[in-house]
Amino acid sequence: MTTPQTPNFDRISPTALLVACARQMSGLPYTREIVELTDAFTVVKQFLALDNQTADKLASGAPVRLQTAIGAALIEARYRAIEQGLARFRPTQILELASGLLPRGMIWSENPEITFVESDLPTMIEQKQQVVEHLIGSRPNLHFQAIDATQRPNPLLCNAVFDAAKPLAIVCEGLLMYLTFAEKQQVCANVRELLQTYGGVWITSDFSTLEDRQRRHQHEVMQQIDAKIASATGRAFADNEFATVDHAKQFVAAQGFQVEAFSRVDVIDQLQCLAGLDIDRGQFQPLLTVPIFALTLATH
Ligand SMILES: C[S@@+](CC[C@H](N)C(=O)[O-])C[C@H]1O[C@@H](n2cnc3c(N)ncnc32)[C@H](O)[C@@H]1O
């Protein structure tokens, strides 16, 4: 009999530094400071076992400038598209799952009327809290919680911070594609229970697809980085992604959600990563095909 393996989610955490590096070209607030404070390039170099030459190329741009800019633009696009979806719901309380080194909590909590909870695995959230305290100090409406989003019974429910009389917006980018289908189901069950308690919406970019991954892999650098991520995390996107958007929609329907899809293409003109680069829009736009999902409880 084989012993079931304990999932080692901590192996995924350094990917937060990888996407933080990508985001520093986005012009989003705090992104450069976060990279500097965490020495993210050095961590990523070790994590992905990059040789000096590749690491220097990635840090400096040439001759992979176009391909790295495209990768960074995809990270920027998912952030901005989630922001667009979130703004439509005018949330007053927000829970971010797997927040990593995102600046969203710092930005939304500038408004004292908004309660924002950042959550991630214990080590990651501790590092995040330190970074945030360094950058903006502490705020009474910005909280940090160590939460494994896959854990059952539901760790998201015992939350003294939120007001049960107000709807909750849950956000998540860059987590589910690392999780097995069974782990995704556990996250869905936790979020479903949260929405049953508070009402509200779950906005996520994470129902990514293999057909989309194949389009990205036409860019060699992205293929190479995904292979290195798989070996560093022990988790391959090929094992964990949905075949198509319809497959993802069927999955969320089976988990008790109804879905409204938002196009990522809507944010294409906002992408600062692409500014100044001679990129053919027709070539980039297909990489934004997978929509952002806004999930609410199914009514039937
Ligand atoms: C690719 S990073 C994305 C971070 C952030 N959302 C972003 O977009 O920059 C993946 C994140 O998932 C977190 N993570 C991995 N497994 C987790 C789990 N079971 N529960 C909560 N967070 C998890 C990692 O610590 C890491 O911060």
PDBQT file of the ligand as one rigid body, heavy atoms in Angstrom, charges set to zero:
ROOT
HETATM    1  C1  LIG A 401       2.341  32.204  -8.234  1.00  0.00    +0.000 C 
HETATM    2  S1  LIG A 401       2.276  32.695  -6.546  1.00  0.00    +0.000 S 
HETATM    3  C2  LIG A 401       1.003  33.925  -6.696  1.00  0.00    +0.000 C 
HETATM    4  C3  LIG A 401       1.084  34.936  -5.615  1.00  0.00    +0.000 C 
HETATM    5  C4  LIG A 401       0.173  36.157  -5.834  1.00  0.00    +0.000 C 
HETATM    6  N1  LIG A 401      -1.207  35.773  -5.877  1.00  0.00    +0.000 N 
HETATM    7  C5  LIG A 401       0.570  36.879  -7.095  1.00  0.00    +0.000 C 
HETATM    8  O1  LIG A 401      -0.173  36.838  -8.081  1.00  0.00    +0.000 OA
HETATM    9  O2  LIG A 401       1.609  37.507  -7.096  1.00  0.00    +0.000 OA
HETATM   10  C6  LIG A 401       1.468  31.335  -5.715  1.00  0.00    +0.000 C 
HETATM   11  C7  LIG A 401       1.118  31.639  -4.292  1.00  0.00    +0.000 C 
HETATM   12  O3  LIG A 401       0.303  30.577  -3.779  1.00  0.00    +0.000 OA
HETATM   13  C8  LIG A 401       0.616  30.399  -2.418  1.00  0.00    +0.000 C 
HETATM   14  N2  LIG A 401       0.104  29.077  -2.011  1.00  0.00    +0.000 N 
HETATM   15  C9  LIG A 401       0.536  27.868  -2.416  1.00  0.00    +0.000 A 
HETATM   16  N3  LIG A 401      -0.201  26.892  -1.883  1.00  0.00    +0.000 NA
HETATM   17  C10 LIG A 401      -1.150  27.500  -1.117  1.00  0.00    +0.000 A 
HETATM   18  C11 LIG A 401      -2.225  27.034  -0.327  1.00  0.00    +0.000 A 
HETATM   19  N4  LIG A 401      -2.475  25.716  -0.197  1.00  0.00    +0.000 N 
HETATM   20  N5  LIG A 401      -2.998  27.929   0.314  1.00  0.00    +0.000 NA
HETATM   21  C12 LIG A 401      -2.745  29.263   0.195  1.00  0.00    +0.000 A 
HETATM   22  N6  LIG A 401      -1.753  29.775  -0.560  1.00  0.00    +0.000 NA
HETATM   23  C13 LIG A 401      -0.965  28.902  -1.208  1.00  0.00    +0.000 A 
HETATM   24  C14 LIG A 401       2.114  30.555  -2.394  1.00  0.00    +0.000 C 
HETATM   25  O4  LIG A 401       2.621  30.751  -1.104  1.00  0.00    +0.000 OA
HETATM   26  C15 LIG A 401       2.297  31.747  -3.332  1.00  0.00    +0.000 C 
HETATM   27  O5  LIG A 401       2.230  32.957  -2.640  1.00  0.00    +0.000 OA
ENDROOT
TORSDOF 0
